[in-house]
Amino acid sequence: MGSLSQGNHTLGDEFTKDVISSMGPKTDPRLREVMSSFIKHVHDFAREVQLTTDEWMLGVQMINQAGQMSDAKRNEGQLLCDVIGLESLVDDITYQAAVKSAGSATASAILGPFWRHDTPIRENGTTISFNTPKDGQVAFLHGQVTCAETGKPLANATVEAWQASTNGLYEQQDDAQIEHNLRGKFVTDAQGHFSFYCLRPTPYPVPEDGPAGKLLRLMDRHVYRPAHIHLIAQAEGFKPITTQIFDSKSDYLDNDSVFAVKDGLTVVFEPRKNDPQAEWDLKYDLSLAPVSSN
C-alpha cells in the first residue's frame, strides 16, 4: 500500500489505485466496478480543477443540506442531480437498455422529486383536481396502454399521474391544497383504456429554497420547468415506464432546468367539445415493453 506523500510530492495515480484496491474480496462485483470507476473519475476531477479544501467543503455542505431537506414528500438530493442533468442521463441509459428489441415503447423521463408512494386509486373518468384554481384550465386526459411488441391492449395496467397546480406547487408544498390533490392512479379496462380530468399544466420554477436552487443561481441559470404532467405506467409482465408529457405550447421546452424534455413527449391539447367539465382534450397512449424483451 502506498502512503500519503510529504513535501512537494503529490497524491497521483498510485494513490488512486491504492484507494480502489482497498476494497476487499467480498465486495459485490457490480459495486466494485461502479466504485472503481467513480473513485478514479472523482480523483481525476479533483486534480483537473485543483479542487481546494474550502471548495470541497462547500460541496459537502450542499450534499448534507439536500439530505436534511429530503423526506417522503420531497427529494432534494434527487433535485440536485436533476439540475446537473444526471438523472436524465441515467434515465436515458436505463431506457435504451430496456427497449433494445421493443423500440416502440413510450419514451421515459425522470421521476422528479415530488412523487409520492401512496397515491390513491381513482375510477376512470373522475378527476384529480379537487382544488381547481380560478386560473386553472381543466383538461380531459385519456388513452390506451398497449404492448410495445404486439400492439395488443393491456387490461389491469395502472397509470399514475401527478402534477403541480397553476401556482407552481405540488400539493405537499401547499397547505391550501387538499392531500393528494392533482394525483391519481387509474386501472385500465379490458381494452387498456384509462381516463381522468386534470389541469392543463403550466410552467413553474423548481424550489429555490434548497441547494439545487442555489446551484442554479450560482451557475446563472433559470429555475423554470416547462408545463408537464408526470406519468407512471405499469402492467404485470412488462417493464414500467416513468415519463412526463409536455405541452407543446409551453415556454422552456428548449431549456428545461432539469433537461427532461425528449422527442416524442410533447403533446397537443385540443379544444374539448360538449363537455362542461373540461376546456381541453388530450389523447395520449402508452406502450410498454415485455419483461422478456432484451
DODOZA-907406 format. One record per residue (C-alpha): residue in three letters; chain; x, y, z. Coordinates in pm, 1 decimal. Layout:
BEGIN
node aa->ALA&ch->A&xx->X&yy->Y&zz->Z
...
***
This chain:
BEGIN
node aa->MET&ch->A&xx->0.0&yy->0.0&zz->0.0
node aa->GLY&ch->A&xx->117.4&yy->348.7&zz->-72.9
node aa->SER&ch->A&xx->131.7&yy->622.5&zz->186.2
node aa->LEU&ch->A&xx->48.6&yy->991.8&zz->186.3
node aa->SER&ch->A&xx->325.4&yy->1188.5&zz->21.4
node aa->GLN&ch->A&xx->506.9&yy->1464.5&zz->206.5
node aa->GLY&ch->A&xx->670.6&yy->1788.3&zz->99.1
node aa->ASN&ch->A&xx->636.5&yy->1871.3&zz->-269.0
node aa->HIS&ch->A&xx->511.8&yy->1524.3&zz->-366.4
node aa->THR&ch->A&xx->150.0&yy->1496.4&zz->-478.3
node aa->LEU&ch->A&xx->-100.9&yy->1216.8&zz->-448.5
node aa->GLY&ch->A&xx->-109.5&yy->1079.5&zz->-800.3
node aa->ASP&ch->A&xx->-236.0&yy->772.5&zz->-982.2
node aa->GLU&ch->A&xx->-74.9&yy->529.6&zz->-737.8
node aa->PHE&ch->A&xx->-273.8&yy->683.1&zz->-452.9
node aa->THR&ch->A&xx->-595.2&yy->638.3&zz->-650.3
node aa->LYS&ch->A&xx->-505.8&yy->277.4&zz->-725.8
node aa->ASP&ch->A&xx->-444.0&yy->217.6&zz->-353.9
node aa->VAL&ch->A&xx->-789.4&yy->353.8&zz->-268.3
node aa->ILE&ch->A&xx->-952.9&yy->130.9&zz->-530.3
node aa->SER&ch->A&xx->-757.8&yy->-178.3&zz->-427.1
node aa->SER&ch->A&xx->-860.7&yy->-129.6&zz->-61.6
node aa->MET&ch->A&xx->-1196.0&yy->-295.3&zz->-143.0
node aa->GLY&ch->A&xx->-1199.7&yy->-646.0&zz->-1.5
node aa->PRO&ch->A&xx->-1264.3&yy->-976.2&zz->-182.4
node aa->LYS&ch->A&xx->-1625.4&yy->-993.2&zz->-60.0
node aa->THR&ch->A&xx->-1720.9&yy->-673.5&zz->-244.4
node aa->ASP&ch->A&xx->-2009.9&yy->-727.7&zz->-486.7
node aa->PRO&ch->A&xx->-1864.7&yy->-737.2&zz->-842.3
node aa->ARG&ch->A&xx->-2100.7&yy->-470.5&zz->-976.4
node aa->LEU&ch->A&xx->-2031.6&yy->-247.8&zz->-675.4
node aa->ARG&ch->A&xx->-1658.2&yy->-294.2&zz->-733.7
node aa->GLU&ch->A&xx->-1698.3&yy->-194.0&zz->-1098.2
node aa->VAL&ch->A&xx->-1906.1&yy->113.8&zz->-1016.7
node aa->MET&ch->A&xx->-1696.7&yy->233.6&zz->-723.0
node aa->SER&ch->A&xx->-1364.3&yy->175.8&zz->-900.6
node aa->SER&ch->A&xx->-1475.2&yy->395.9&zz->-1186.2
node aa->PHE&ch->A&xx->-1631.9&yy->654.1&zz->-954.7
node aa->ILE&ch->A&xx->-1319.1&yy->683.8&zz->-739.2
node aa->LYS&ch->A&xx->-1096.6&yy->716.9&zz->-1044.6
node aa->HIS&ch->A&xx->-1313.0&yy->983.9&zz->-1205.2
node aa->VAL&ch->A&xx->-1369.2&yy->1186.2&zz->-888.4
node aa->HIS&ch->A&xx->-996.8&yy->1182.3&zz->-811.1
node aa->ASP&ch->A&xx->-917.3&yy->1288.2&zz->-1168.2
node aa->PHE&ch->A&xx->-1179.8&yy->1563.0&zz->-1140.6
node aa->ALA&ch->A&xx->-1023.0&yy->1698.0&zz->-820.3
node aa->ARG&ch->A&xx->-678.7&yy->1702.0&zz->-982.1
node aa->GLU&ch->A&xx->-806.2&yy->1857.8&zz->-1306.1
node aa->VAL&ch->A&xx->-971.9&yy->2156.6&zz->-1137.8
node aa->GLN&ch->A&xx->-721.8&yy->2169.5&zz->-849.1
node aa->LEU&ch->A&xx->-1008.4&yy->2147.1&zz->-601.0
node aa->THR&ch->A&xx->-938.2&yy->2326.6&zz->-274.1
node aa->THR&ch->A&xx->-1045.0&yy->2219.8&zz->74.0
node aa->ASP&ch->A&xx->-1282.7&yy->2515.0&zz->100.8
node aa->GLU&ch->A&xx->-1448.9&yy->2425.7&zz->-231.6
node aa->TRP&ch->A&xx->-1475.2&yy->2060.8&zz->-133.6
node aa->MET&ch->A&xx->-1634.3&yy->2154.6&zz->199.0
node aa->LEU&ch->A&xx->-1893.1&yy->2372.2&zz->21.8
node aa->GLY&ch->A&xx->-1986.6&yy->2069.5&zz->-186.5
node aa->VAL&ch->A&xx->-2014.4&yy->1851.4&zz->122.9
node aa->GLN&ch->A&xx->-2235.8&yy->2109.9&zz->291.4
node aa->MET&ch->A&xx->-2460.1&yy->2123.5&zz->-16.8
node aa->ILE&ch->A&xx->-2499.2&yy->1744.6&zz->-16.6
node aa->ASN&ch->A&xx->-2566.5&yy->1745.3&zz->358.0
node aa->GLN&ch->A&xx->-2831.0&yy->2014.8&zz->322.0
node aa->ALA&ch->A&xx->-3000.4&yy->1821.2&zz->42.0
node aa->GLY&ch->A&xx->-3022.4&yy->1517.3&zz->268.5
node aa->GLN&ch->A&xx->-3151.4&yy->1718.3&zz->562.5
node aa->MET&ch->A&xx->-3426.1&yy->1873.4&zz->348.4
node aa->SER&ch->A&xx->-3540.6&yy->1546.0&zz->193.4
node aa->ASP&ch->A&xx->-3835.4&yy->1345.2&zz->321.9
node aa->ALA&ch->A&xx->-4119.2&yy->1129.1&zz->188.0
node aa->LYS&ch->A&xx->-4274.1&yy->1431.9&zz->16.5
node aa->ARG&ch->A&xx->-3965.9&yy->1597.7&zz->-135.7
node aa->ASN&ch->A&xx->-3634.9&yy->1459.9&zz->-255.5
node aa->GLU&ch->A&xx->-3388.7&yy->1748.8&zz->-266.0
node aa->GLY&ch->A&xx->-3095.3&yy->1518.9&zz->-334.0
node aa->GLN&ch->A&xx->-3272.5&yy->1395.8&zz->-645.6
node aa->LEU&ch->A&xx->-3345.0&yy->1754.7&zz->-748.9
node aa->LEU&ch->A&xx->-2976.8&yy->1835.4&zz->-710.8
node aa->CYS&ch->A&xx->-2899.5&yy->1552.3&zz->-952.8
node aa->ASP&ch->A&xx->-3171.9&yy->1680.4&zz->-1185.5
node aa->VAL&ch->A&xx->-3029.6&yy->2030.7&zz->-1230.7
node aa->ILE&ch->A&xx->-2692.9&yy->1890.3&zz->-1344.6
node aa->GLY&ch->A&xx->-2865.6&yy->1653.8&zz->-1586.5
node aa->LEU&ch->A&xx->-2754.1&yy->1336.7&zz->-1408.6
node aa->GLU&ch->A&xx->-3099.9&yy->1184.0&zz->-1359.3
node aa->SER&ch->A&xx->-3193.9&yy->1248.9&zz->-1722.6
node aa->LEU&ch->A&xx->-2870.6&yy->1083.2&zz->-1837.5
node aa->VAL&ch->A&xx->-2920.9&yy->778.3&zz->-1614.4
node aa->ASP&ch->A&xx->-3284.7&yy->759.1&zz->-1720.3
node aa->ASP&ch->A&xx->-3183.4&yy->753.5&zz->-2086.3
node aa->ILE&ch->A&xx->-2918.3&yy->484.6&zz->-2028.3
node aa->THR&ch->A&xx->-3175.6&yy->271.2&zz->-1846.5
node aa->TYR&ch->A&xx->-3443.6&yy->326.9&zz->-2110.6
node aa->GLN&ch->A&xx->-3214.2&yy->242.1&zz->-2402.6
node aa->ALA&ch->A&xx->-3109.6&yy->-82.4&zz->-2233.1
node aa->ALA&ch->A&xx->-3471.4&yy->-174.0&zz->-2159.0
node aa->VAL&ch->A&xx->-3610.7&yy->-138.2&zz->-2511.0
node aa->LYS&ch->A&xx->-3341.4&yy->-276.6&zz->-2738.9
node aa->SER&ch->A&xx->-3591.4&yy->-510.6&zz->-2902.4
node aa->ALA&ch->A&xx->-3903.9&yy->-304.6&zz->-2838.7
node aa->GLY&ch->A&xx->-3829.7&yy->29.9&zz->-2995.2
node aa->SER&ch->A&xx->-4191.5&yy->143.8&zz->-2993.2
node aa->ALA&ch->A&xx->-4211.8&yy->162.7&zz->-2613.8
node aa->THR&ch->A&xx->-4305.1&yy->504.2&zz->-2478.2
node aa->ALA&ch->A&xx->-4004.0&yy->726.2&zz->-2407.6
node aa->SER&ch->A&xx->-3918.9&yy->765.1&zz->-2041.6
node aa->ALA&ch->A&xx->-3837.8&yy->1078.1&zz->-1841.7
node aa->ILE&ch->A&xx->-3715.7&yy->1148.3&zz->-1491.3
node aa->LEU&ch->A&xx->-3925.4&yy->1074.0&zz->-1182.8
node aa->GLY&ch->A&xx->-3861.2&yy->1413.1&zz->-1025.7
node aa->PRO&ch->A&xx->-3852.5&yy->1498.0&zz->-654.1
node aa->PHE&ch->A&xx->-4226.9&yy->1516.8&zz->-579.4
node aa->TRP&ch->A&xx->-4355.8&yy->1166.1&zz->-647.1
node aa->ARG&ch->A&xx->-4544.2&yy->1003.2&zz->-358.0
node aa->HIS&ch->A&xx->-4563.6&yy->629.6&zz->-288.6
node aa->ASP&ch->A&xx->-4920.0&yy->649.0&zz->-151.6
node aa->THR&ch->A&xx->-5115.6&yy->792.2&zz->-445.4
node aa->PRO&ch->A&xx->-5476.9&yy->670.0&zz->-423.5
node aa->ILE&ch->A&xx->-5651.7&yy->462.8&zz->-690.8
node aa->ARG&ch->A&xx->-5936.8&yy->656.3&zz->-857.1
node aa->GLU&ch->A&xx->-6206.6&yy->549.9&zz->-1100.2
node aa->ASN&ch->A&xx->-6159.9&yy->615.0&zz->-1471.5
node aa->GLY&ch->A&xx->-6341.9&yy->925.6&zz->-1586.9
node aa->THR&ch->A&xx->-6309.7&yy->1100.1&zz->-1249.7
node aa->THR&ch->A&xx->-6092.8&yy->1398.5&zz->-1161.7
node aa->ILE&ch->A&xx->-5762.9&yy->1453.9&zz->-984.0
node aa->SER&ch->A&xx->-5827.3&yy->1829.1&zz->-948.8
node aa->PHE&ch->A&xx->-6002.5&yy->1894.6&zz->-616.9
node aa->ASN&ch->A&xx->-5875.3&yy->2247.2&zz->-557.3
node aa->THR&ch->A&xx->-5909.4&yy->2379.1&zz->-910.8
node aa->PRO&ch->A&xx->-5771.0&yy->2735.0&zz->-908.4
node aa->LYS&ch->A&xx->-5954.9&yy->3022.8&zz->-1075.3
node aa->ASP&ch->A&xx->-5687.7&yy->3044.5&zz->-1342.3
node aa->GLY&ch->A&xx->-5682.8&yy->2668.7&zz->-1396.3
node aa->GLN&ch->A&xx->-5792.2&yy->2519.8&zz->-1727.0
node aa->VAL&ch->A&xx->-5936.8&yy->2171.1&zz->-1692.5
node aa->ALA&ch->A&xx->-5838.1&yy->1902.2&zz->-1943.7
node aa->PHE&ch->A&xx->-5964.2&yy->1550.1&zz->-2005.7
node aa->LEU&ch->A&xx->-5669.1&yy->1313.2&zz->-2048.0
node aa->HIS&ch->A&xx->-5739.1&yy->969.5&zz->-2191.2
node aa->GLY&ch->A&xx->-5555.0&yy->696.3&zz->-2372.4
node aa->GLN&ch->A&xx->-5472.9&yy->329.4&zz->-2406.2
node aa->VAL&ch->A&xx->-5191.7&yy->116.4&zz->-2266.3
node aa->THR&ch->A&xx->-5059.9&yy->-142.5&zz->-2513.3
node aa->CYS&ch->A&xx->-4780.5&yy->-395.0&zz->-2559.0
node aa->ALA&ch->A&xx->-4486.2&yy->-245.0&zz->-2747.6
node aa->GLU&ch->A&xx->-4423.7&yy->-570.9&zz->-2937.8
node aa->THR&ch->A&xx->-4774.9&yy->-681.7&zz->-3032.7
node aa->GLY&ch->A&xx->-4981.1&yy->-363.5&zz->-3004.2
node aa->LYS&ch->A&xx->-5241.0&yy->-551.7&zz->-2800.7
node aa->PRO&ch->A&xx->-5419.9&yy->-361.4&zz->-2522.0
node aa->LEU&ch->A&xx->-5313.0&yy->-424.0&zz->-2164.1
node aa->ALA&ch->A&xx->-5601.2&yy->-468.1&zz->-1920.5
node aa->ASN&ch->A&xx->-5549.6&yy->-401.3&zz->-1548.1
node aa->ALA&ch->A&xx->-5244.4&yy->-186.0&zz->-1611.3
node aa->THR&ch->A&xx->-5204.4&yy->113.0&zz->-1380.8
node aa->VAL&ch->A&xx->-5144.8&yy->467.9&zz->-1493.7
node aa->GLU&ch->A&xx->-5036.0&yy->703.6&zz->-1217.8
node aa->ALA&ch->A&xx->-5044.4&yy->1079.5&zz->-1272.8
node aa->TRP&ch->A&xx->-4934.9&yy->1381.9&zz->-1072.9
node aa->GLN&ch->A&xx->-4883.0&yy->1749.0&zz->-1149.9
node aa->ALA&ch->A&xx->-4829.2&yy->2091.1&zz->-995.4
node aa->SER&ch->A&xx->-5108.9&yy->2344.8&zz->-965.8
node aa->THR&ch->A&xx->-5103.2&yy->2677.0&zz->-1150.2
node aa->ASN&ch->A&xx->-4916.1&yy->2839.1&zz->-859.6
node aa->GLY&ch->A&xx->-4625.1&yy->2608.6&zz->-934.1
node aa->LEU&ch->A&xx->-4669.9&yy->2398.3&zz->-620.6
node aa->TYR&ch->A&xx->-4739.0&yy->2030.0&zz->-573.3
node aa->GLU&ch->A&xx->-4993.0&yy->1953.5&zz->-302.5
node aa->GLN&ch->A&xx->-4734.5&yy->1858.5&zz->-40.5
node aa->GLN&ch->A&xx->-4578.1&yy->2203.3&zz->-81.8
node aa->ASP&ch->A&xx->-4906.8&yy->2390.9&zz->-48.9
node aa->ASP&ch->A&xx->-5127.6&yy->2393.6&zz->261.0
node aa->ALA&ch->A&xx->-5414.4&yy->2535.0&zz->53.2
node aa->GLN&ch->A&xx->-5441.7&yy->2212.4&zz->-147.8
node aa->ILE&ch->A&xx->-5600.8&yy->1900.6&zz->-1.8
node aa->GLU&ch->A&xx->-5383.1&yy->1594.5&zz->36.5
node aa->HIS&ch->A&xx->-5331.0&yy->1405.0&zz->-289.1
node aa->ASN&ch->A&xx->-5475.2&yy->1689.9&zz->-494.3
node aa->LEU&ch->A&xx->-5367.8&yy->1655.4&zz->-858.9
node aa->ARG&ch->A&xx->-5265.1&yy->1293.8&zz->-803.2
node aa->GLY&ch->A&xx->-5432.7&yy->971.2&zz->-900.1
node aa->LYS&ch->A&xx->-5374.3&yy->613.0&zz->-1005.9
node aa->PHE&ch->A&xx->-5604.7&yy->457.4&zz->-1267.1
node aa->VAL&ch->A&xx->-5656.1&yy->94.2&zz->-1368.2
node aa->THR&ch->A&xx->-5712.1&yy->23.8&zz->-1735.8
node aa->ASP&ch->A&xx->-6026.8&yy->-153.4&zz->-1855.8
node aa->ALA&ch->A&xx->-6044.2&yy->-466.7&zz->-2072.9
node aa->GLN&ch->A&xx->-5932.9&yy->-264.9&zz->-2376.2
node aa->GLY&ch->A&xx->-5647.0&yy->-94.8&zz->-2194.7
node aa->HIS&ch->A&xx->-5821.7&yy->240.5&zz->-2169.0
node aa->PHE&ch->A&xx->-5778.1&yy->495.9&zz->-1890.8
node aa->SER&ch->A&xx->-5915.1&yy->849.0&zz->-1847.0
node aa->PHE&ch->A&xx->-5930.9&yy->1133.3&zz->-1597.5
node aa->TYR&ch->A&xx->-5977.3&yy->1508.4&zz->-1562.3
node aa->CYS&ch->A&xx->-5673.8&yy->1716.7&zz->-1466.6
node aa->LEU&ch->A&xx->-5533.9&yy->2064.9&zz->-1522.2
node aa->ARG&ch->A&xx->-5372.3&yy->2176.7&zz->-1841.7
node aa->PRO&ch->A&xx->-5022.6&yy->2214.4&zz->-1694.8
node aa->THR&ch->A&xx->-4834.8&yy->2541.9&zz->-1663.1
node aa->PRO&ch->A&xx->-4460.8&yy->2617.0&zz->-1631.1
node aa->TYR&ch->A&xx->-4322.7&yy->2656.4&zz->-1280.6
node aa->PRO&ch->A&xx->-3990.2&yy->2714.4&zz->-1102.3
node aa->VAL&ch->A&xx->-3813.1&yy->2436.4&zz->-915.3
node aa->PRO&ch->A&xx->-3783.1&yy->2517.5&zz->-542.2
node aa->GLU&ch->A&xx->-3526.4&yy->2784.5&zz->-477.5
node aa->ASP&ch->A&xx->-3501.4&yy->2734.6&zz->-100.8
node aa->GLY&ch->A&xx->-3254.1&yy->2447.6&zz->-116.7
node aa->PRO&ch->A&xx->-2910.8&yy->2362.4&zz->-258.9
node aa->ALA&ch->A&xx->-3049.0&yy->2280.6&zz->-606.8
node aa->GLY&ch->A&xx->-3195.2&yy->2630.5&zz->-641.3
node aa->LYS&ch->A&xx->-2876.3&yy->2781.7&zz->-501.1
node aa->LEU&ch->A&xx->-2665.3&yy->2589.2&zz->-750.6
node aa->LEU&ch->A&xx->-2881.3&yy->2712.7&zz->-1039.4
node aa->ARG&ch->A&xx->-2829.5&yy->3071.1&zz->-924.8
node aa->LEU&ch->A&xx->-2454.2&yy->3018.9&zz->-891.3
node aa->MET&ch->A&xx->-2444.3&yy->2884.4&zz->-1247.3
node aa->ASP&ch->A&xx->-2651.0&yy->3180.3&zz->-1371.9
node aa->ARG&ch->A&xx->-2931.5&yy->2955.5&zz->-1492.6
node aa->HIS&ch->A&xx->-3308.1&yy->2999.5&zz->-1472.0
node aa->VAL&ch->A&xx->-3517.4&yy->2775.2&zz->-1246.3
node aa->TYR&ch->A&xx->-3816.2&yy->2706.2&zz->-1471.6
node aa->ARG&ch->A&xx->-3964.1&yy->2380.8&zz->-1594.6
node aa->PRO&ch->A&xx->-4194.3&yy->2363.7&zz->-1898.5
node aa->ALA&ch->A&xx->-4559.9&yy->2269.7&zz->-1845.8
node aa->HIS&ch->A&xx->-4581.7&yy->1895.1&zz->-1787.2
node aa->ILE&ch->A&xx->-4770.8&yy->1606.8&zz->-1629.6
node aa->HIS&ch->A&xx->-4590.9&yy->1312.4&zz->-1467.9
node aa->LEU&ch->A&xx->-4699.2&yy->958.4&zz->-1556.0
node aa->ILE&ch->A&xx->-4601.5&yy->608.4&zz->-1446.4
node aa->ALA&ch->A&xx->-4747.1&yy->312.5&zz->-1637.3
node aa->GLN&ch->A&xx->-4712.1&yy->-43.6&zz->-1508.5
node aa->ALA&ch->A&xx->-4850.0&yy->-385.2&zz->-1600.1
node aa->GLU&ch->A&xx->-4767.1&yy->-735.3&zz->-1482.7
node aa->GLY&ch->A&xx->-4505.6&yy->-893.6&zz->-1707.9
node aa->PHE&ch->A&xx->-4397.9&yy->-558.0&zz->-1854.7
node aa->LYS&ch->A&xx->-4125.8&yy->-307.6&zz->-1781.1
node aa->PRO&ch->A&xx->-4272.4&yy->1.4&zz->-1611.8
node aa->ILE&ch->A&xx->-4238.6&yy->341.1&zz->-1775.5
node aa->THR&ch->A&xx->-4183.4&yy->660.6&zz->-1579.1
node aa->THR&ch->A&xx->-4231.3&yy->961.0&zz->-1803.4
node aa->GLN&ch->A&xx->-4353.0&yy->1317.7&zz->-1842.4
node aa->ILE&ch->A&xx->-4565.1&yy->1472.9&zz->-2114.7
node aa->PHE&ch->A&xx->-4505.1&yy->1834.6&zz->-2211.6
node aa->ASP&ch->A&xx->-4748.2&yy->2090.1&zz->-2351.1
node aa->SER&ch->A&xx->-4618.7&yy->2173.8&zz->-2698.1
node aa->LYS&ch->A&xx->-4724.4&yy->2538.2&zz->-2648.6
node aa->SER&ch->A&xx->-4523.3&yy->2581.6&zz->-2329.1
node aa->ASP&ch->A&xx->-4222.6&yy->2802.1&zz->-2271.9
node aa->TYR&ch->A&xx->-3891.5&yy->2643.4&zz->-2164.9
node aa->LEU&ch->A&xx->-3919.9&yy->2333.7&zz->-2385.8
node aa->ASP&ch->A&xx->-3575.7&yy->2410.6&zz->-2526.7
node aa->ASN&ch->A&xx->-3413.4&yy->2490.3&zz->-2192.0
node aa->ASP&ch->A&xx->-3583.1&yy->2288.0&zz->-1920.2
node aa->SER&ch->A&xx->-3396.0&yy->2347.5&zz->-1593.7
node aa->VAL&ch->A&xx->-3370.5&yy->1970.2&zz->-1536.2
node aa->PHE&ch->A&xx->-3315.3&yy->1862.0&zz->-1900.6
node aa->ALA&ch->A&xx->-3612.1&yy->1621.5&zz->-1908.0
node aa->VAL&ch->A&xx->-3775.8&yy->1712.8&zz->-2241.5
node aa->LYS&ch->A&xx->-3738.4&yy->1445.4&zz->-2510.7
node aa->ASP&ch->A&xx->-3861.1&yy->1394.5&zz->-2862.8
node aa->GLY&ch->A&xx->-4196.2&yy->1220.9&zz->-2857.2
node aa->LEU&ch->A&xx->-4303.2&yy->1357.1&zz->-2519.7
node aa->THR&ch->A&xx->-4455.2&yy->1685.5&zz->-2636.0
node aa->VAL&ch->A&xx->-4833.0&yy->1678.2&zz->-2673.7
node aa->VAL&ch->A&xx->-5104.3&yy->1895.3&zz->-2829.7
node aa->PHE&ch->A&xx->-5410.2&yy->1987.8&zz->-2625.2
node aa->GLU&ch->A&xx->-5719.0&yy->2017.7&zz->-2842.6
node aa->PRO&ch->A&xx->-6041.2&yy->2204.9&zz->-2756.2
node aa->ARG&ch->A&xx->-6289.7&yy->1963.1&zz->-2596.7
node aa->LYS&ch->A&xx->-6643.4&yy->1973.5&zz->-2727.4
node aa->ASN&ch->A&xx->-6970.4&yy->1901.3&zz->-2548.9
node aa->ASP&ch->A&xx->-6814.9&yy->1857.1&zz->-2206.8
node aa->PRO&ch->A&xx->-6896.5&yy->2124.9&zz->-1945.6
node aa->GLN&ch->A&xx->-6628.5&yy->1983.3&zz->-1714.8
node aa->ALA&ch->A&xx->-6328.2&yy->2046.0&zz->-1941.0
node aa->GLU&ch->A&xx->-6197.2&yy->2301.4&zz->-2189.1
node aa->TRP&ch->A&xx->-5924.8&yy->2081.7&zz->-2332.7
node aa->ASP&ch->A&xx->-5885.5&yy->1727.1&zz->-2458.4
node aa->LEU&ch->A&xx->-5566.2&yy->1524.0&zz->-2466.9
node aa->LYS&ch->A&xx->-5532.3&yy->1170.5&zz->-2601.7
node aa->TYR&ch->A&xx->-5206.5&yy->1005.9&zz->-2500.6
node aa->ASP&ch->A&xx->-5131.3&yy->636.4&zz->-2542.5
node aa->LEU&ch->A&xx->-4864.7&yy->444.5&zz->-2354.2
node aa->SER&ch->A&xx->-4669.8&yy->145.6&zz->-2483.0
node aa->LEU&ch->A&xx->-4486.2&yy->-95.9&zz->-2250.5
node aa->ALA&ch->A&xx->-4208.7&yy->-339.9&zz->-2336.5
node aa->PRO&ch->A&xx->-4242.9&yy->-700.8&zz->-2211.1
node aa->VAL&ch->A&xx->-4004.3&yy->-805.7&zz->-1935.9
node aa->SER&ch->A&xx->-3868.1&yy->-1074.5&zz->-2169.7
node aa->SER&ch->A&xx->-3756.9&yy->-806.2&zz->-2418.6
node aa->ASN&ch->A&xx->-3377.1&yy->-780.6&zz->-2440.3
***
